[in-house]
Amino acid sequence: MSETKKWRPRLPAGWEPLQQPLFRALWLAALASNIGTWMHEVGADWLMTSLSTSPLLVSLVEAAASLPVFLLSLAAGALADVVDRRRLLIFTQCWMLVAAASLGILTLAGGTTPWGLLGFTFLLNIGTALNGPAWQAIVPELVARDEIPSAVALNSVGFNIARSIGPALGGLIVASLGSGAVFLLNAGSFLAVIVLLARWRRTAHKSVLPAERVLGAMRAGIRYARYSVNLRRVLARTALFILFASSVWGLVPILARQNFGLGASGYGVFLGCLGVGAVAAASVLQRVREAVSTDRLLAAGTLVFSASLVVIAVTSHFLLACLAMALGGAAWTTTLSTFNAIAQVSVPSWVRGRALAVYQIVFFGGMAVGSTIVAQPPACVGCPGTVRSFWIRTRPPRSASTLSHVTAQVMRS
């Protein structure tokens, strides 16, 4: 008599990893945590616009979030290879919980200053920097080998779902309860992940190779990135894209408040349009990749994102700006997920974690530098003082022709 197999519901193609109980639980917990993270970002951006009207300080929120990843990614990748990943993840989740809770308590007490907000944002994202490589590295331990690509894609889908829901939900909570409440909710979102990781009985894998030290592993990763031609090309193209594309994260809070007169909830919806576009792109991206070459896909993504930035900058119509934000989110996901996939397949498995850490350094370093420069560009003869002031000065009245008005203003400049 044959053994009866345990019945499991049949899931659509690409969703099979969710049949694994631990992966499913961690995926759901990470989804809730990512929603909390995006709510926190809305709360931090909005709080800074309330504490200061300086475009530089507002953009430094994004720089403070990106800089720790830029500084610590390589060390985090090496740590993920030489220490117990479960314990490392528990430590990083606890670190982020304490940082978010401390900022929430300080904000509710009315003691947050612009530089205090930047400091806590930096501390919170130290945990993010140390968490990223280890979180990606545990995926092969949670699912079968043939399900790894689908599991990686599902993590990306979960992140983009959170990016769609989090900003809008965060905006509503900020409008009703204030930024401090959002920071405390984000702190609570780390608890489920901590509990699941603490209950996970991870199987220890003994290596026949000598124990590797963190500094030696870091040097090996840098040496590989230096001499790998394929990886260097991916890093260069990523840096060129992200350096200019990061402007959307640096200036959108000011644009929402000053150009469209939005409140916190409206800003959350506006930022959430990026996530909606990203989710829509992720759902069809695999079919598009099968029909279009990689170079054409990257070129199209770059052009669409550039066009969306122009529309957001010059339009006075909120709905048109929301559509441009959605298109920008789709182009952002298409371009950067393609660069990330190329980086992963162009390196051998023994150095993949550290190669991806170098990729993260380029990505978040470009975010930090780009979002800062676009808010306070270097002075030059004939240049407007800031990008924001230029677009506010050339922004057309509602009754004027957009193209003719901007052309006339540029000619007068």
C-alpha positions in Angstrom: 0.0 0.0 0.0 1.5 3.3 -1.1 2.2 6.1 1.4 -0.3 8.9 1.2 1.5 12.2 0.5 0.5 15.3 2.5 -1.7 17.5 0.4 -0.5 21.0 -0.3 -2.3 23.6 -2.3 -1.0 24.2 -5.8 0.4 27.6 -6.2 1.0 29.6 -9.4 4.4 29.4 -11.1 7.0 31.4 -9.2 5.1 31.2 -5.8 6.1 27.6 -4.9 8.6 28.7 -2.2 5.7 29.9 -0.1 4.8 26.2 0.5 7.9 26.0 2.8 6.6 26.9 6.2 9.7 28.7 7.5 10.2 30.7 4.3 6.5 31.6 4.2 6.6 32.8 7.8 9.8 34.8 7.3 8.5 36.3 4.0 5.3 37.5 5.7 7.2 38.9 8.7 9.7 40.6 6.3 6.7 42.1 4.4 5.3 43.6 7.6 8.8 44.9 8.6 9.3 46.4 5.2 5.9 48.2 5.4 7.0 49.6 8.7 10.3 50.7 7.2 8.5 52.6 4.4 6.1 54.1 6.9 9.2 55.2 8.9 10.7 56.8 5.8 7.6 58.9 5.2 7.5 59.9 8.9 11.2 60.9 8.8 10.9 62.9 5.6 7.8 64.7 6.7 9.2 65.4 10.2 12.3 67.0 8.6 10.2 69.3 6.4 8.5 70.4 9.6 11.8 70.9 11.5 13.6 72.7 8.6 12.8 74.2 5.2 16.4 73.6 4.0 16.4 71.4 0.9 19.9 70.2 1.9 18.7 69.0 5.3 15.7 67.2 3.8 17.9 65.5 1.2 20.4 64.5 3.9 17.7 62.2 5.4 18.2 60.0 2.3 22.0 60.5 2.5 22.0 59.4 6.2 19.9 56.3 5.3 22.3 55.3 2.4 25.7 56.2 3.9 25.8 53.3 6.4 25.2 50.8 3.7 27.9 52.4 1.6 30.4 52.2 4.5 29.5 48.8 5.9 28.3 46.6 3.0 31.6 44.9 2.4 32.2 44.2 6.1 28.6 42.9 6.3 29.1 40.6 3.3 32.3 39.2 5.0 30.5 38.8 8.3 27.7 36.9 6.6 30.3 34.3 5.4 32.3 33.8 8.6 29.8 34.0 11.5 26.5 32.3 12.3 24.0 34.1 10.1 21.0 33.5 12.3 22.7 35.1 15.3 23.9 38.0 13.1 20.3 38.6 11.9 18.9 38.5 15.4 21.5 41.1 16.5 20.7 43.4 13.5 16.9 43.2 14.0 17.3 44.1 17.7 19.6 47.0 16.8 17.0 48.4 14.4 14.2 47.9 17.0 16.1 49.9 19.6 17.0 52.7 17.2 13.5 53.1 15.9 11.9 52.9 19.3 14.4 55.5 20.7 13.6 57.9 17.9 9.8 57.4 18.4 10.0 58.1 22.1 12.2 61.2 21.6 9.8 62.5 18.9 6.7 62.0 21.0 8.5 63.9 23.8 9.2 66.8 21.4 13.0 66.6 21.6 13.9 65.7 18.1 16.1 68.2 16.2 17.1 68.1 12.5 20.6 66.7 13.4 19.1 64.3 15.9 16.8 62.9 13.3 19.7 62.5 10.9 21.7 60.8 13.7 19.0 58.3 14.5 18.4 57.6 10.8 22.1 56.8 10.4 22.0 54.5 13.4 18.9 52.7 12.2 20.5 52.1 8.8 23.6 50.6 10.3 21.4 47.7 11.2 20.0 47.7 7.6 23.6 47.6 6.2 24.6 44.6 8.4 21.3 42.8 7.8 21.1 42.8 4.0 23.9 40.4 2.9 23.0 37.8 5.6 19.3 37.9 4.8 20.0 37.2 1.1 22.5 34.5 2.0 20.0 32.4 4.1 17.6 31.9 1.2 19.3 28.7 -0.1 18.8 27.3 3.5 15.1 27.9 3.4 14.0 26.4 0.1 15.0 23.7 -2.4 17.8 24.5 -4.8 15.5 24.7 -7.9 13.3 27.1 -6.0 16.0 29.7 -5.2 15.3 32.0 -8.2 11.6 32.1 -7.4 12.4 32.8 -3.7 14.7 35.7 -4.7 12.0 37.1 -6.9 9.4 36.7 -4.2 11.6 38.7 -1.8 11.6 41.5 -4.4 7.9 41.3 -4.9 7.4 41.6 -1.1 9.6 44.6 -1.0 7.7 46.3 -3.8 4.3 45.5 -2.2 5.6 47.1 1.0 6.7 50.1 -1.1 3.2 50.4 -2.5 1.3 50.1 0.9 3.8 51.6 3.4 4.0 55.2 2.2 0.3 55.7 1.9 -0.4 54.0 5.3 2.5 56.0 6.9 1.1 59.2 5.5 -2.3 58.5 7.1 -0.8 57.7 10.5 1.5 60.7 10.4 -1.5 63.0 9.6 -3.6 61.5 12.5 -1.0 60.6 15.2 2.3 62.2 14.2 5.7 60.9 13.1 6.6 59.5 16.6 3.8 56.9 16.4 5.1 55.8 13.0 8.6 55.3 14.4 7.2 53.2 17.3 5.1 51.1 14.9 8.2 50.4 12.8 10.1 49.3 15.9 7.3 46.8 16.7 7.5 45.4 13.1 10.9 43.9 13.9 9.5 41.8 16.7 7.9 39.1 14.5 11.2 38.6 12.6 13.2 38.3 15.8 10.8 35.7 17.2 10.9 33.6 14.1 14.7 33.7 13.8 15.0 32.8 17.5 12.8 29.7 17.0 14.7 28.6 13.9 16.9 25.6 14.6 19.4 26.3 11.9 21.6 23.3 10.9 25.3 24.2 11.3 27.4 23.6 8.2 31.0 22.6 8.9 33.6 23.6 6.2 36.7 21.6 5.4 38.5 24.8 4.6 40.4 26.9 7.2 38.4 29.5 9.0 38.3 32.8 7.1 38.8 36.1 8.9 36.7 39.1 8.2 39.5 41.4 7.0 40.9 38.7 4.7 37.5 38.0 3.3 37.0 41.7 2.6 40.4 42.0 0.9 39.5 39.0 -1.3 36.2 40.6 -2.3 37.9 43.9 -3.2 40.6 42.1 -5.2 38.0 40.2 -7.2 35.9 43.4 -7.9 39.1 45.2 -9.0 40.1 42.6 -11.6 36.7 41.3 -12.9 36.0 43.1 -16.1 32.3 42.0 -16.2 31.6 43.1 -12.7 33.4 46.5 -13.2 31.1 47.2 -16.2 28.0 46.5 -14.2 29.2 48.6 -11.4 30.0 51.5 -13.7 26.6 51.5 -15.4 24.8 51.2 -12.1 26.7 54.2 -10.7 25.9 56.3 -13.7 22.2 55.6 -13.4 21.8 55.9 -9.7 23.8 59.1 -9.3 21.2 61.0 -11.2 18.1 58.8 -10.6 18.5 59.4 -6.8 17.2 62.9 -7.2 13.6 61.6 -7.0 14.2 60.4 -3.4 15.9 63.7 -2.4 13.4 66.2 -3.7 10.0 64.5 -3.7 9.2 65.6 -0.1 9.8 69.3 -0.9 8.0 68.9 -4.2 4.9 67.4 -2.5 4.7 70.1 0.2 5.7 73.2 -1.8 4.6 72.6 -5.4 1.4 70.6 -4.8 0.5 71.7 -1.3 0.1 68.1 0.0 -0.3 67.1 3.6 1.3 64.0 5.1 -1.4 61.6 3.8 -1.2 63.1 0.3 2.6 62.8 0.3 2.3 59.1 1.3 -0.1 58.5 -1.7 2.3 60.4 -4.0 5.3 58.3 -2.9 3.3 55.1 -3.0 2.7 55.6 -6.7 6.4 54.6 -7.1 5.7 51.3 -5.5 2.5 50.7 -7.5 4.6 51.2 -10.7 7.3 48.9 -9.4 4.8 46.1 -8.6 3.2 46.4 -12.0 6.6 46.2 -13.7 7.7 43.2 -11.6 4.6 41.2 -12.6 5.4 41.4 -16.3 9.2 41.8 -16.2 10.0 38.2 -16.9 7.9 38.1 -20.1 9.5 41.4 -21.2 13.0 40.0 -20.7 12.2 37.0 -22.9 11.1 39.3 -25.7 13.6 42.2 -25.5 17.4 42.2 -25.3 19.0 43.3 -22.1 20.6 46.4 -23.6 17.3 47.5 -25.1 15.6 46.9 -21.8 18.1 49.0 -19.9 18.0 51.8 -22.5 14.2 51.9 -22.4 14.2 51.9 -18.6 16.7 54.8 -18.4 14.7 56.9 -21.0 11.4 56.3 -19.3 12.8 57.2 -15.9 14.4 60.4 -17.3 11.1 61.4 -18.9 9.2 60.8 -15.7 11.6 63.1 -13.8 11.0 65.9 -16.4 7.2 65.6 -16.1 7.3 65.6 -12.3 9.5 68.7 -12.3 7.4 70.8 -14.7 3.8 69.7 -14.3 1.3 71.6 -12.1 -1.2 68.7 -12.3 -1.1 66.3 -9.4 -2.7 63.3 -11.3 -0.2 63.7 -14.1 2.7 63.8 -11.6 1.3 60.6 -9.9 1.2 58.9 -13.3 4.8 60.0 -13.9 5.8 58.6 -10.5 4.2 55.3 -11.3 6.1 55.1 -14.6 9.3 56.1 -12.8 8.8 53.3 -10.3 8.3 50.8 -13.1 11.5 52.0 -14.9 13.4 52.1 -11.6 12.6 48.4 -10.8 13.2 47.3 -14.4 16.6 49.0 -14.6 18.0 48.1 -11.2 16.7 44.6 -11.0 18.4 43.9 -14.4 21.7 45.4 -13.2 21.4 43.2 -10.0 20.6 40.1 -12.0 23.7 40.7 -14.2 25.9 41.2 -11.2 24.7 37.9 -9.6 25.2 35.7 -12.7 28.6 37.3 -13.7 30.4 36.2 -10.5 31.2 32.7 -9.1 29.4 31.4 -6.1 32.4 31.6 -3.7 32.6 35.4 -4.0 29.0 36.2 -4.8 28.1 37.6 -1.4 31.1 40.0 -1.4 30.5 41.0 -5.0 27.0 41.9 -4.2 28.2 43.8 -1.2 30.4 45.9 -3.6 27.3 46.4 -5.8 25.4 47.7 -2.7 28.3 50.1 -2.0 28.0 51.5 -5.4 24.2 51.7 -5.2 23.9 53.3 -1.9 26.9 55.5 -2.3 25.4 56.8 -5.5 22.1 57.4 -3.6 23.8 59.3 -0.8 26.0 61.5 -3.1 23.3 62.1 -5.8 20.5 63.0 -3.4 22.8 65.5 -1.6 24.2 67.1 -4.8 20.8 67.6 -6.4 19.5 69.5 -3.4 22.6 71.8 -3.2 24.6 71.6 -6.4 28.0 73.3 -6.6 27.8 77.0 -7.5 28.6 77.9 -11.1 28.3 81.0 -13.3 24.8 81.3 -14.6 23.5 78.3 -12.7 20.4 78.7 -10.4 21.2 78.4 -6.7 19.5 75.0 -6.3 17.6 72.6 -8.5 14.5 73.1 -6.5 14.6 76.9 -6.9 15.1 76.6 -10.6 12.1 74.4 -11.1 10.0 76.5 -8.8 11.1 79.6 -10.8 10.3 78.0 -14.1 7.1 76.2 -13.1 4.3 77.5 -15.2 1.0 79.0 -13.9 -2.0 76.7 -14.5 -3.2 78.9 -17.4 0.1 79.0 -19.3 1.5 76.6 -21.9 4.1 74.5 -20.1 6.6 74.2 -22.9 6.5 77.8 -24.1 6.6 79.1 -20.5 9.7 77.0 -19.5 11.4 77.9 -22.8 10.9 81.6 -22.2 12.2 81.3 -18.6 15.3 79.4 -19.7 16.0 82.0 -22.4 15.8 84.8 -19.8 18.2 82.9 -17.6 
